[in-house]
């Protein structure tokens, strides 16, 4: 039986549905673009806070999310912290680690 998950105020019927939704967000931006839709930003921030290492990952706070290219050439979500440092973030990997309800 497929179990649902919730990210913020958004309910998903399955992890697959959640991953497709977040993949759609990433694909809707060009490399280098700030993810400036407030709903997208808030959902990404909520998802980032659901990571097991969220406190260390977020550190001093998140200023913005943006789309960037990783070393291997794949495109993903990155974020800029309040101190100007940057890190990558995989919504799909985070969703895989979420316990279904």
Buried (B, 14 or more C-beta within 10 A) or exposed (E): EEEEBBBBEBEBEBBEBBBEBBEEBBEEBEEEEEBEBEEBBBBBBBBBBBBEEEEEBBEEEBBBBBBBEEEEEEBBBBBBBEEEEEBEBBBBEBBEEBEEE
